[in-house]
């Protein structure tokens, strides 16, 4: 069972549990992997462009240099600043 500690705020902290899955490579798993690989092999057409790499999501040819004195209009709400300072 996970060890619990009391923090200064009164909330209980739980121990982090490491997830280390060990996949089962049985006959069913191998058959499903084989069928999936066949579907991908016959359905994938490398001559077509990737739709998710077009428009605003296309690769950029040039990057702009970083700016140190950028003009920012507006402000962060005080509530956001307080929540950020409490959580860090």
PDB file with one MODEL, atoms N, CA, C and O in Angstrom:
MODEL        1
ATOM      1  N   UNK A   1       0.839  -1.179   0.000  1.00  0.00           N
ATOM      2  CA  UNK A   1       0.000   0.000   0.000  1.00  0.00           C
ATOM      3  C   UNK A   1       0.880   1.237   0.000  1.00  0.00           C
ATOM      4  O   UNK A   1       1.956   1.243   0.598  1.00  0.00           O
ATOM      5  N   UNK A   2       0.430   2.261  -0.656  1.00  0.00           N
ATOM      6  CA  UNK A   2       1.227   3.483  -0.780  1.00  0.00           C
ATOM      7  C   UNK A   2       1.338   4.198   0.564  1.00  0.00           C
ATOM      8  O   UNK A   2       0.372   4.291   1.322  1.00  0.00           O
ATOM      9  N   UNK A   3       2.517   4.689   0.831  1.00  0.00           N
ATOM     10  CA  UNK A   3       2.759   5.417   2.066  1.00  0.00           C
ATOM     11  C   UNK A   3       2.218   6.831   1.938  1.00  0.00           C
ATOM     12  O   UNK A   3       2.425   7.486   0.916  1.00  0.00           O
ATOM     13  N   UNK A   4       1.528   7.305   2.961  1.00  0.00           N
ATOM     14  CA  UNK A   4       0.948   8.642   2.927  1.00  0.00           C
ATOM     15  C   UNK A   4       1.655   9.532   3.933  1.00  0.00           C
ATOM     16  O   UNK A   4       1.939   9.105   5.051  1.00  0.00           O
ATOM     17  N   UNK A   5       1.938  10.761   3.542  1.00  0.00           N
ATOM     18  CA  UNK A   5       2.583  11.730   4.416  1.00  0.00           C
ATOM     19  C   UNK A   5       1.697  12.959   4.510  1.00  0.00           C
ATOM     20  O   UNK A   5       1.009  13.307   3.550  1.00  0.00           O
ATOM     21  N   UNK A   6       1.711  13.613   5.653  1.00  0.00           N
ATOM     22  CA  UNK A   6       0.963  14.848   5.838  1.00  0.00           C
ATOM     23  C   UNK A   6       1.863  16.016   5.435  1.00  0.00           C
ATOM     24  O   UNK A   6       2.985  16.142   5.926  1.00  0.00           O
ATOM     25  N   UNK A   7       1.370  16.857   4.547  1.00  0.00           N
ATOM     26  CA  UNK A   7       2.136  18.033   4.162  1.00  0.00           C
ATOM     27  C   UNK A   7       1.732  19.205   5.045  1.00  0.00           C
ATOM     28  O   UNK A   7       0.834  19.083   5.878  1.00  0.00           O
ATOM     29  N   UNK A   8       2.390  20.328   4.862  1.00  0.00           N
ATOM     30  CA  UNK A   8       2.104  21.506   5.685  1.00  0.00           C
ATOM     31  C   UNK A   8       0.714  22.056   5.441  1.00  0.00           C
ATOM     32  O   UNK A   8       0.192  22.785   6.285  1.00  0.00           O
ATOM     33  N   UNK A   9       0.095  21.729   4.308  1.00  0.00           N
ATOM     34  CA  UNK A   9      -1.246  22.246   4.029  1.00  0.00           C
ATOM     35  C   UNK A   9      -2.343  21.308   4.547  1.00  0.00           C
ATOM     36  O   UNK A   9      -3.528  21.616   4.419  1.00  0.00           O
ATOM     37  N   UNK A  10      -1.964  20.184   5.122  1.00  0.00           N
ATOM     38  CA  UNK A  10      -2.949  19.273   5.668  1.00  0.00           C
ATOM     39  C   UNK A  10      -3.420  18.218   4.691  1.00  0.00           C
ATOM     40  O   UNK A  10      -4.176  17.326   5.073  1.00  0.00           O
ATOM     41  N   UNK A  11      -2.996  18.294   3.443  1.00  0.00           N
ATOM     42  CA  UNK A  11      -3.404  17.305   2.456  1.00  0.00           C
ATOM     43  C   UNK A  11      -2.486  16.092   2.522  1.00  0.00           C
ATOM     44  O   UNK A  11      -1.302  16.218   2.832  1.00  0.00           O
ATOM     45  N   UNK A  12      -3.032  14.930   2.232  1.00  0.00           N
ATOM     46  CA  UNK A  12      -2.229  13.708   2.234  1.00  0.00           C
ATOM     47  C   UNK A  12      -1.529  13.559   0.889  1.00  0.00           C
ATOM     48  O   UNK A  12      -2.137  13.757  -0.163  1.00  0.00           O
ATOM     49  N   UNK A  13      -0.269  13.215   0.933  1.00  0.00           N
ATOM     50  CA  UNK A  13       0.492  12.972  -0.293  1.00  0.00           C
ATOM     51  C   UNK A  13       0.650  11.469  -0.466  1.00  0.00           C
ATOM     52  O   UNK A  13       0.935  10.750   0.491  1.00  0.00           O
ATOM     53  N   UNK A  14       0.463  11.004  -1.688  1.00  0.00           N
ATOM     54  CA  UNK A  14       0.629   9.589  -1.960  1.00  0.00           C
ATOM     55  C   UNK A  14       1.967   9.359  -2.635  1.00  0.00           C
ATOM     56  O   UNK A  14       2.458  10.210  -3.376  1.00  0.00           O
ATOM     57  N   UNK A  15       2.545   8.210  -2.375  1.00  0.00           N
ATOM     58  CA  UNK A  15       3.806   7.847  -2.975  1.00  0.00           C
ATOM     59  C   UNK A  15       3.604   7.601  -4.465  1.00  0.00           C
ATOM     60  O   UNK A  15       2.579   7.051  -4.867  1.00  0.00           O
ATOM     61  N   UNK A  16       4.560   7.998  -5.279  1.00  0.00           N
ATOM     62  CA  UNK A  16       4.476   7.796  -6.723  1.00  0.00           C
ATOM     63  C   UNK A  16       4.757   6.335  -7.026  1.00  0.00           C
ATOM     64  O   UNK A  16       5.756   5.776  -6.573  1.00  0.00           O
ATOM     65  N   UNK A  17       3.874   5.725  -7.792  1.00  0.00           N
ATOM     66  CA  UNK A  17       4.015   4.322  -8.142  1.00  0.00           C
ATOM     67  C   UNK A  17       4.606   4.237  -9.546  1.00  0.00           C
ATOM     68  O   UNK A  17       4.072   4.826 -10.486  1.00  0.00           O
ATOM     69  N   UNK A  18       5.694   3.513  -9.684  1.00  0.00           N
ATOM     70  CA  UNK A  18       6.341   3.357 -10.985  1.00  0.00           C
ATOM     71  C   UNK A  18       5.575   2.321 -11.808  1.00  0.00           C
ATOM     72  O   UNK A  18       5.286   1.221 -11.339  1.00  0.00           O
ATOM     73  N   UNK A  19       5.256   2.700 -13.043  1.00  0.00           N
ATOM     74  CA  UNK A  19       4.538   1.800 -13.932  1.00  0.00           C
ATOM     75  C   UNK A  19       5.560   1.121 -14.835  1.00  0.00           C
ATOM     76  O   UNK A  19       6.296   1.787 -15.564  1.00  0.00           O
ATOM     77  N   UNK A  20       5.600  -0.179 -14.785  1.00  0.00           N
ATOM     78  CA  UNK A  20       6.545  -0.937 -15.585  1.00  0.00           C
ATOM     79  C   UNK A  20       5.793  -2.099 -16.229  1.00  0.00           C
ATOM     80  O   UNK A  20       5.849  -3.225 -15.734  1.00  0.00           O
ATOM     81  N   UNK A  21       5.074  -1.825 -17.352  1.00  0.00           N
ATOM     82  CA  UNK A  21       4.271  -2.882 -17.945  1.00  0.00           C
ATOM     83  C   UNK A  21       5.134  -3.930 -18.646  1.00  0.00           C
ATOM     84  O   UNK A  21       6.155  -3.614 -19.256  1.00  0.00           O
ATOM     85  N   UNK A  22       4.706  -5.157 -18.543  1.00  0.00           N
ATOM     86  CA  UNK A  22       5.358  -6.253 -19.244  1.00  0.00           C
ATOM     87  C   UNK A  22       4.321  -6.839 -20.197  1.00  0.00           C
ATOM     88  O   UNK A  22       3.445  -7.596 -19.777  1.00  0.00           O
ATOM     89  N   UNK A  23       4.420  -6.481 -21.506  1.00  0.00           N
ATOM     90  CA  UNK A  23       3.408  -6.938 -22.449  1.00  0.00           C
ATOM     91  C   UNK A  23       3.420  -8.451 -22.596  1.00  0.00           C
ATOM     92  O   UNK A  23       4.468  -9.096 -22.569  1.00  0.00           O
ATOM     93  N   UNK A  24       2.234  -8.986 -22.751  1.00  0.00           N
ATOM     94  CA  UNK A  24       2.073 -10.414 -22.932  1.00  0.00           C
ATOM     95  C   UNK A  24       2.151 -10.711 -24.423  1.00  0.00           C
ATOM     96  O   UNK A  24       1.305 -10.241 -25.184  1.00  0.00           O
ATOM     97  N   UNK A  25       3.129 -11.466 -24.849  1.00  0.00           N
ATOM     98  CA  UNK A  25       3.311 -11.783 -26.264  1.00  0.00           C
ATOM     99  C   UNK A  25       2.797 -13.191 -26.551  1.00  0.00           C
ATOM    100  O   UNK A  25       3.552 -14.077 -26.950  1.00  0.00           O
ATOM    101  N   UNK A  26       1.517 -13.371 -26.341  1.00  0.00           N
ATOM    102  CA  UNK A  26       0.892 -14.652 -26.629  1.00  0.00           C
ATOM    103  C   UNK A  26       0.493 -14.743 -28.086  1.00  0.00           C
ATOM    104  O   UNK A  26       0.784 -13.846 -28.877  1.00  0.00           O
ATOM    105  N   UNK A  27      -0.168 -15.819 -28.437  1.00  0.00           N
ATOM    106  CA  UNK A  27      -0.589 -16.063 -29.813  1.00  0.00           C
ATOM    107  C   UNK A  27      -1.583 -15.001 -30.283  1.00  0.00           C
ATOM    108  O   UNK A  27      -1.486 -14.525 -31.414  1.00  0.00           O
ATOM    109  N   UNK A  28      -2.526 -14.628 -29.438  1.00  0.00           N
ATOM    110  CA  UNK A  28      -3.525 -13.620 -29.800  1.00  0.00           C
ATOM    111  C   UNK A  28      -2.864 -12.285 -30.100  1.00  0.00           C
ATOM    112  O   UNK A  28      -3.223 -11.619 -31.071  1.00  0.00           O
ATOM    113  N   UNK A  29      -1.909 -11.893 -29.283  1.00  0.00           N
ATOM    114  CA  UNK A  29      -1.212 -10.633 -29.480  1.00  0.00           C
ATOM    115  C   UNK A  29      -0.427 -10.637 -30.784  1.00  0.00           C
ATOM    116  O   UNK A  29      -0.416  -9.638 -31.502  1.00  0.00           O
ATOM    117  N   UNK A  30       0.223 -11.736 -31.093  1.00  0.00           N
ATOM    118  CA  UNK A  30       0.997 -11.831 -32.331  1.00  0.00           C
ATOM    119  C   UNK A  30       0.095 -11.788 -33.556  1.00  0.00           C
ATOM    120  O   UNK A  30       0.453 -11.176 -34.561  1.00  0.00           O
ATOM    121  N   UNK A  31      -1.070 -12.428 -33.491  1.00  0.00           N
ATOM    122  CA  UNK A  31      -2.010 -12.407 -34.611  1.00  0.00           C
ATOM    123  C   UNK A  31      -2.540 -10.994 -34.840  1.00  0.00           C
ATOM    124  O   UNK A  31      -2.617 -10.537 -35.980  1.00  0.00           O
ATOM    125  N   UNK A  32      -2.903 -10.304 -33.765  1.00  0.00           N
ATOM    126  CA  UNK A  32      -3.405  -8.933 -33.881  1.00  0.00           C
ATOM    127  C   UNK A  32      -2.330  -8.019 -34.462  1.00  0.00           C
ATOM    128  O   UNK A  32      -2.630  -7.194 -35.324  1.00  0.00           O
ATOM    129  N   UNK A  33      -1.079  -8.150 -34.006  1.00  0.00           N
ATOM    130  CA  UNK A  33       0.023  -7.344 -34.554  1.00  0.00           C
ATOM    131  C   UNK A  33       0.225  -7.621 -36.036  1.00  0.00           C
ATOM    132  O   UNK A  33       0.458  -6.692 -36.809  1.00  0.00           O
ATOM    133  N   UNK A  34       0.141  -8.891 -36.447  1.00  0.00           N
ATOM    134  CA  UNK A  34       0.316  -9.262 -37.846  1.00  0.00           C
ATOM    135  C   UNK A  34      -0.781  -8.654 -38.717  1.00  0.00           C
ATOM    136  O   UNK A  34      -0.496  -8.106 -39.782  1.00  0.00           O
ATOM    137  N   UNK A  35      -2.040  -8.750 -38.267  1.00  0.00           N
ATOM    138  CA  UNK A  35      -3.166  -8.194 -39.025  1.00  0.00           C
ATOM    139  C   UNK A  35      -3.035  -6.675 -39.116  1.00  0.00           C
ATOM    140  O   UNK A  35      -3.288  -6.098 -40.174  1.00  0.00           O
ATOM    141  N   UNK A  36      -2.650  -6.031 -38.038  1.00  0.00           N
ATOM    142  CA  UNK A  36      -2.472  -4.581 -38.040  1.00  0.00           C
ATOM    143  C   UNK A  36      -1.376  -4.168 -39.022  1.00  0.00           C
ATOM    144  O   UNK A  36      -1.544  -3.201 -39.765  1.00  0.00           O
ATOM    145  N   UNK A  37      -0.259  -4.892 -39.030  1.00  0.00           N
ATOM    146  CA  UNK A  37       0.825  -4.587 -39.960  1.00  0.00           C
ATOM    147  C   UNK A  37       0.387  -4.774 -41.405  1.00  0.00           C
ATOM    148  O   UNK A  37       0.788  -3.994 -42.269  1.00  0.00           O
ATOM    149  N   UNK A  38      -0.422  -5.782 -41.688  1.00  0.00           N
ATOM    150  CA  UNK A  38      -0.940  -5.989 -43.045  1.00  0.00           C
ATOM    151  C   UNK A  38      -1.840  -4.839 -43.475  1.00  0.00           C
ATOM    152  O   UNK A  38      -1.738  -4.350 -44.600  1.00  0.00           O
ATOM    153  N   UNK A  39      -2.716  -4.411 -42.584  1.00  0.00           N
ATOM    154  CA  UNK A  39      -3.628  -3.309 -42.902  1.00  0.00           C
ATOM    155  C   UNK A  39      -2.840  -2.046 -43.208  1.00  0.00           C
ATOM    156  O   UNK A  39      -3.130  -1.356 -44.185  1.00  0.00           O
ATOM    157  N   UNK A  40      -1.853  -1.740 -42.391  1.00  0.00           N
ATOM    158  CA  UNK A  40      -1.044  -0.543 -42.601  1.00  0.00           C
ATOM    159  C   UNK A  40      -0.270  -0.655 -43.906  1.00  0.00           C
ATOM    160  O   UNK A  40      -0.170   0.319 -44.652  1.00  0.00           O
ATOM    161  N   UNK A  41       0.278  -1.834 -44.190  1.00  0.00           N
ATOM    162  CA  UNK A  41       1.072  -2.028 -45.406  1.00  0.00           C
ATOM    163  C   UNK A  41       0.244  -1.812 -46.668  1.00  0.00           C
ATOM    164  O   UNK A  41       0.722  -1.201 -47.624  1.00  0.00           O
ATOM    165  N   UNK A  42      -0.985  -2.304 -46.679  1.00  0.00           N
ATOM    166  CA  UNK A  42      -1.812  -2.200 -47.873  1.00  0.00           C
ATOM    167  C   UNK A  42      -2.594  -0.888 -47.960  1.00  0.00           C
ATOM    168  O   UNK A  42      -2.983  -0.492 -49.058  1.00  0.00           O
ATOM    169  N   UNK A  43      -2.833  -0.213 -46.859  1.00  0.00           N
ATOM    170  CA  UNK A  43      -3.623   1.019 -46.868  1.00  0.00           C
ATOM    171  C   UNK A  43      -2.756   2.274 -47.000  1.00  0.00           C
ATOM    172  O   UNK A  43      -3.247   3.308 -47.452  1.00  0.00           O
ATOM    173  N   UNK A  44      -1.499   2.205 -46.623  1.00  0.00           N
ATOM    174  CA  UNK A  44      -0.638   3.389 -46.623  1.00  0.00           C
ATOM    175  C   UNK A  44      -0.124   3.657 -48.024  1.00  0.00           C
ATOM    176  O   UNK A  44       0.382   2.755 -48.692  1.00  0.00           O
ATOM    177  N   UNK A  45      -0.255   4.904 -48.470  1.00  0.00           N
ATOM    178  CA  UNK A  45       0.247   5.312 -49.776  1.00  0.00           C
ATOM    179  C   UNK A  45       1.257   6.431 -49.563  1.00  0.00           C
ATOM    180  O   UNK A  45       0.886   7.549 -49.207  1.00  0.00           O
ATOM    181  N   UNK A  46       2.530   6.132 -49.780  1.00  0.00           N
ATOM    182  CA  UNK A  46       3.584   7.110 -49.503  1.00  0.00           C
ATOM    183  C   UNK A  46       3.629   8.246 -50.528  1.00  0.00           C
ATOM    184  O   UNK A  46       4.314   9.245 -50.309  1.00  0.00           O
ATOM    185  N   UNK A  47       2.907   8.104 -51.642  1.00  0.00           N
ATOM    186  CA  UNK A  47       2.922   9.170 -52.648  1.00  0.00           C
ATOM    187  C   UNK A  47       1.992  10.330 -52.277  1.00  0.00           C
ATOM    188  O   UNK A  47       2.130  11.426 -52.820  1.00  0.00           O
ATOM    189  N   UNK A  48       1.054  10.102 -51.364  1.00  0.00           N
ATOM    190  CA  UNK A  48       0.132  11.156 -50.945  1.00  0.00           C
ATOM    191  C   UNK A  48       0.774  12.012 -49.853  1.00  0.00           C
ATOM    192  O   UNK A  48       1.496  11.492 -49.003  1.00  0.00           O
ATOM    193  N   UNK A  49       0.511  13.334 -49.872  1.00  0.00           N
ATOM    194  CA  UNK A  49       1.074  14.185 -48.818  1.00  0.00           C
ATOM    195  C   UNK A  49       0.334  13.963 -47.496  1.00  0.00           C
ATOM    196  O   UNK A  49      -0.830  13.563 -47.476  1.00  0.00           O
ATOM    197  N   UNK A  50       1.023  14.226 -46.424  1.00  0.00           N
ATOM    198  CA  UNK A  50       0.413  14.104 -45.099  1.00  0.00           C
ATOM    199  C   UNK A  50      -0.473  15.316 -44.848  1.00  0.00           C
ATOM    200  O   UNK A  50       0.003  16.451 -44.892  1.00  0.00           O
ATOM    201  N   UNK A  51      -1.765  15.086 -44.584  1.00  0.00           N
ATOM    202  CA  UNK A  51      -2.691  16.199 -44.381  1.00  0.00           C
ATOM    203  C   UNK A  51      -2.398  16.980 -43.110  1.00  0.00           C
ATOM    204  O   UNK A  51      -2.748  18.156 -43.016  1.00  0.00           O
ATOM    205  N   UNK A  52      -1.770  16.354 -42.144  1.00  0.00           N
ATOM    206  CA  UNK A  52      -1.504  17.048 -40.882  1.00  0.00           C
ATOM    207  C   UNK A  52      -0.242  17.906 -40.971  1.00  0.00           C
ATOM    208  O   UNK A  52       0.078  18.617 -40.018  1.00  0.00           O
ATOM    209  N   UNK A  53       0.488  17.856 -42.098  1.00  0.00           N
ATOM    210  CA  UNK A  53       1.662  18.700 -42.283  1.00  0.00           C
ATOM    211  C   UNK A  53       1.418  19.756 -43.357  1.00  0.00           C
ATOM    212  O   UNK A  53       2.313  20.067 -44.142  1.00  0.00           O
ATOM    213  N   UNK A  54       0.212  20.304 -43.388  1.00  0.00           N
ATOM    214  CA  UNK A  54      -0.106  21.314 -44.391  1.00  0.00           C
ATOM    215  C   UNK A  54      -0.746  22.523 -43.715  1.00  0.00           C
ATOM    216  O   UNK A  54      -1.151  22.450 -42.555  1.00  0.00           O
ATOM    217  N   UNK A  55      -0.833  23.626 -44.440  1.00  0.00           N
ATOM    218  CA  UNK A  55      -1.450  24.833 -43.905  1.00  0.00           C
ATOM    219  C   UNK A  55      -0.625  25.440 -42.786  1.00  0.00           C
ATOM    220  O   UNK A  55       0.590  25.587 -42.911  1.00  0.00           O
ATOM    221  N   UNK A  56      -1.282  25.789 -41.699  1.00  0.00           N
ATOM    222  CA  UNK A  56      -0.584  26.384 -40.553  1.00  0.00           C
ATOM    223  C   UNK A  56       0.362  25.410 -39.862  1.00  0.00           C
ATOM    224  O   UNK A  56       1.235  25.827 -39.100  1.00  0.00           O
ATOM    225  N   UNK A  57       0.196  24.124 -40.122  1.00  0.00           N
ATOM    226  CA  UNK A  57       1.016  23.117 -39.463  1.00  0.00           C
ATOM    227  C   UNK A  57       2.165  22.636 -40.350  1.00  0.00           C
ATOM    228  O   UNK A  57       2.857  21.679 -40.001  1.00  0.00           O
ATOM    229  N   UNK A  58       2.372  23.293 -41.494  1.00  0.00           N
ATOM    230  CA  UNK A  58       3.445  22.904 -42.407  1.00  0.00           C
ATOM    231  C   UNK A  58       4.797  23.252 -41.793  1.00  0.00           C
ATOM    232  O   UNK A  58       4.895  24.093 -40.899  1.00  0.00           O
ATOM    233  N   UNK A  59       5.825  22.591 -42.290  1.00  0.00           N
ATOM    234  CA  UNK A  59       7.172  22.856 -41.814  1.00  0.00           C
ATOM    235  C   UNK A  59       7.600  24.258 -42.235  1.00  0.00           C
ATOM    236  O   UNK A  59       7.233  24.724 -43.314  1.00  0.00           O
ATOM    237  N   UNK A  60       8.365  24.922 -41.396  1.00  0.00           N
ATOM    238  CA  UNK A  60       8.841  26.262 -41.715  1.00  0.00           C
ATOM    239  C   UNK A  60      10.214  26.183 -42.364  1.00  0.00           C
ATOM    240  O   UNK A  60      11.057  25.374 -41.977  1.00  0.00           O
ATOM    241  N   UNK A  61      10.422  27.043 -43.362  1.00  0.00           N
ATOM    242  CA  UNK A  61      11.716  27.048 -44.051  1.00  0.00           C
ATOM    243  C   UNK A  61      12.704  27.959 -43.328  1.00  0.00           C
ATOM    244  O   UNK A  61      13.906  27.694 -43.322  1.00  0.00           O
ATOM    245  N   UNK A  62      12.202  29.025 -42.722  1.00  0.00           N
ATOM    246  CA  UNK A  62      13.068  29.969 -42.010  1.00  0.00           C
ATOM    247  C   UNK A  62      12.472  30.250 -40.638  1.00  0.00           C
ATOM    248  O   UNK A  62      11.253  30.320 -40.484  1.00  0.00           O
ATOM    249  N   UNK A  63      13.327  30.409 -39.657  1.00  0.00           N
ATOM    250  CA  UNK A  63      12.868  30.795 -38.329  1.00  0.00           C
ATOM    251  C   UNK A  63      13.329  32.213 -38.048  1.00  0.00           C
ATOM    252  O   UNK A  63      14.406  32.625 -38.479  1.00  0.00           O
ATOM    253  N   UNK A  64      12.510  32.952 -37.324  1.00  0.00           N
ATOM    254  CA  UNK A  64      12.896  34.317 -36.965  1.00  0.00           C
ATOM    255  C   UNK A  64      13.804  34.280 -35.741  1.00  0.00           C
ATOM    256  O   UNK A  64      13.691  33.379 -34.910  1.00  0.00           O
ATOM    257  N   UNK A  65      14.694  35.246 -35.627  1.00  0.00           N
ATOM    258  CA  UNK A  65      15.576  35.267 -34.457  1.00  0.00           C
ATOM    259  C   UNK A  65      14.781  35.621 -33.196  1.00  0.00           C
ATOM    260  O   UNK A  65      13.731  36.258 -33.284  1.00  0.00           O
ATOM    261  N   UNK A  66      15.272  35.215 -32.034  1.00  0.00           N
ATOM    262  CA  UNK A  66      14.558  35.532 -30.792  1.00  0.00           C
ATOM    263  C   UNK A  66      14.542  37.029 -30.516  1.00  0.00           C
ATOM    264  O   UNK A  66      15.481  37.743 -30.866  1.00  0.00           O
ATOM    265  N   UNK A  67      13.468  37.497 -29.885  1.00  0.00           N
ATOM    266  CA  UNK A  67      13.298  38.917 -29.571  1.00  0.00           C
ATOM    267  C   UNK A  67      13.316  39.073 -28.052  1.00  0.00           C
ATOM    268  O   UNK A  67      12.645  38.330 -27.336  1.00  0.00           O
ATOM    269  N   UNK A  68      14.087  40.041 -27.570  1.00  0.00           N
ATOM    270  CA  UNK A  68      14.173  40.252 -26.123  1.00  0.00           C
ATOM    271  C   UNK A  68      13.235  41.338 -25.633  1.00  0.00           C
ATOM    272  O   UNK A  68      12.816  41.302 -24.476  1.00  0.00           O
ATOM    273  N   UNK A  69      12.892  42.300 -26.470  1.00  0.00           N
ATOM    274  CA  UNK A  69      12.049  43.414 -26.031  1.00  0.00           C
ATOM    275  C   UNK A  69      10.702  43.397 -26.755  1.00  0.00           C
ATOM    276  O   UNK A  69      10.385  44.310 -27.518  1.00  0.00           O
ATOM    277  N   UNK A  70       9.925  42.360 -26.509  1.00  0.00           N
ATOM    278  CA  UNK A  70       8.629  42.217 -27.157  1.00  0.00           C
ATOM    279  C   UNK A  70       7.578  43.018 -26.382  1.00  0.00           C
ATOM    280  O   UNK A  70       7.569  43.005 -25.151  1.00  0.00           O
ATOM    281  N   UNK A  71       6.716  43.696 -27.087  1.00  0.00           N
ATOM    282  CA  UNK A  71       5.661  44.491 -26.475  1.00  0.00           C
ATOM    283  C   UNK A  71       4.471  43.582 -26.164  1.00  0.00           C
ATOM    284  O   UNK A  71       3.940  42.920 -27.056  1.00  0.00           O
ATOM    285  N   UNK A  72       4.061  43.554 -24.911  1.00  0.00           N
ATOM    286  CA  UNK A  72       2.949  42.717 -24.489  1.00  0.00           C
ATOM    287  C   UNK A  72       1.825  43.614 -24.005  1.00  0.00           C
ATOM    288  O   UNK A  72       2.035  44.471 -23.146  1.00  0.00           O
ATOM    289  N   UNK A  73       0.640  43.422 -24.548  1.00  0.00           N
ATOM    290  CA  UNK A  73      -0.530  44.178 -24.106  1.00  0.00           C
ATOM    291  C   UNK A  73      -1.360  43.289 -23.200  1.00  0.00           C
ATOM    292  O   UNK A  73      -1.578  42.116 -23.505  1.00  0.00           O
ATOM    293  N   UNK A  74      -1.829  43.844 -22.077  1.00  0.00           N
ATOM    294  CA  UNK A  74      -2.659  43.080 -21.152  1.00  0.00           C
ATOM    295  C   UNK A  74      -1.885  42.681 -19.909  1.00  0.00           C
ATOM    296  O   UNK A  74      -0.763  43.131 -19.680  1.00  0.00           O
ATOM    297  N   UNK A  75      -2.517  41.822 -19.109  1.00  0.00           N
ATOM    298  CA  UNK A  75      -1.902  41.382 -17.865  1.00  0.00           C
ATOM    299  C   UNK A  75      -2.468  40.014 -17.484  1.00  0.00           C
ATOM    300  O   UNK A  75      -3.499  39.583 -18.000  1.00  0.00           O
ATOM    301  N   UNK A  76      -1.781  39.358 -16.586  1.00  0.00           N
ATOM    302  CA  UNK A  76      -2.289  38.110 -16.038  1.00  0.00           C
ATOM    303  C   UNK A  76      -3.208  38.435 -14.869  1.00  0.00           C
ATOM    304  O   UNK A  76      -2.908  39.339 -14.089  1.00  0.00           O
ATOM    305  N   UNK A  77      -4.313  37.722 -14.729  1.00  0.00           N
ATOM    306  CA  UNK A  77      -5.177  37.963 -13.576  1.00  0.00           C
ATOM    307  C   UNK A  77      -4.439  37.632 -12.281  1.00  0.00           C
ATOM    308  O   UNK A  77      -3.636  36.700 -12.242  1.00  0.00           O
ATOM    309  N   UNK A  78      -4.706  38.380 -11.241  1.00  0.00           N
ATOM    310  CA  UNK A  78      -4.048  38.186  -9.956  1.00  0.00           C
ATOM    311  C   UNK A  78      -4.278  36.777  -9.429  1.00  0.00           C
ATOM    312  O   UNK A  78      -3.387  36.188  -8.816  1.00  0.00           O
ATOM    313  N   UNK A  79      -5.457  36.241  -9.661  1.00  0.00           N
ATOM    314  CA  UNK A  79      -5.792  34.892  -9.191  1.00  0.00           C
ATOM    315  C   UNK A  79      -4.846  33.850  -9.800  1.00  0.00           C
ATOM    316  O   UNK A  79      -4.430  32.917  -9.113  1.00  0.00           O
ATOM    317  N   UNK A  80      -4.504  34.004 -11.084  1.00  0.00           N
ATOM    318  CA  UNK A  80      -3.590  33.086 -11.749  1.00  0.00           C
ATOM    319  C   UNK A  80      -2.201  33.190 -11.143  1.00  0.00           C
ATOM    320  O   UNK A  80      -1.551  32.167 -10.930  1.00  0.00           O
ATOM    321  N   UNK A  81      -1.737  34.377 -10.866  1.00  0.00           N
ATOM    322  CA  UNK A  81      -0.415  34.576 -10.293  1.00  0.00           C
ATOM    323  C   UNK A  81      -0.349  33.956  -8.903  1.00  0.00           C
ATOM    324  O   UNK A  81       0.652  33.327  -8.560  1.00  0.00           O
ATOM    325  N   UNK A  82      -1.389  34.117  -8.101  1.00  0.00           N
ATOM    326  CA  UNK A  82      -1.413  33.547  -6.750  1.00  0.00           C
ATOM    327  C   UNK A  82      -1.419  32.030  -6.827  1.00  0.00           C
ATOM    328  O   UNK A  82      -0.683  31.378  -6.085  1.00  0.00           O
ATOM    329  N   UNK A  83      -2.229  31.450  -7.704  1.00  0.00           N
ATOM    330  CA  UNK A  83      -2.283  29.994  -7.828  1.00  0.00           C
ATOM    331  C   UNK A  83      -0.947  29.439  -8.284  1.00  0.00           C
ATOM    332  O   UNK A  83      -0.526  28.384  -7.809  1.00  0.00           O
ATOM    333  N   UNK A  84      -0.268  30.130  -9.201  1.00  0.00           N
ATOM    334  CA  UNK A  84       1.033  29.669  -9.680  1.00  0.00           C
ATOM    335  C   UNK A  84       2.055  29.707  -8.560  1.00  0.00           C
ATOM    336  O   UNK A  84       2.847  28.775  -8.420  1.00  0.00           O
ATOM    337  N   UNK A  85       2.055  30.772  -7.755  1.00  0.00           N
ATOM    338  CA  UNK A  85       3.042  30.880  -6.689  1.00  0.00           C
ATOM    339  C   UNK A  85       2.778  29.869  -5.573  1.00  0.00           C
ATOM    340  O   UNK A  85       3.721  29.409  -4.928  1.00  0.00           O
ATOM    341  N   UNK A  86       1.515  29.516  -5.334  1.00  0.00           N
ATOM    342  CA  UNK A  86       1.198  28.520  -4.302  1.00  0.00           C
ATOM    343  C   UNK A  86       1.612  27.136  -4.751  1.00  0.00           C
ATOM    344  O   UNK A  86       2.139  26.362  -3.951  1.00  0.00           O
ATOM    345  N   UNK A  87       1.384  26.802  -6.029  1.00  0.00           N
ATOM    346  CA  UNK A  87       1.666  25.455  -6.502  1.00  0.00           C
ATOM    347  C   UNK A  87       3.145  25.208  -6.717  1.00  0.00           C
ATOM    348  O   UNK A  87       3.558  24.049  -6.754  1.00  0.00           O
ATOM    349  N   UNK A  88       3.975  26.259  -6.862  1.00  0.00           N
ATOM    350  CA  UNK A  88       5.390  26.009  -7.074  1.00  0.00           C
ATOM    351  C   UNK A  88       6.194  26.069  -5.813  1.00  0.00           C
ATOM    352  O   UNK A  88       7.409  25.876  -5.845  1.00  0.00           O
TER     353      UNK A  88
ENDMDL
END
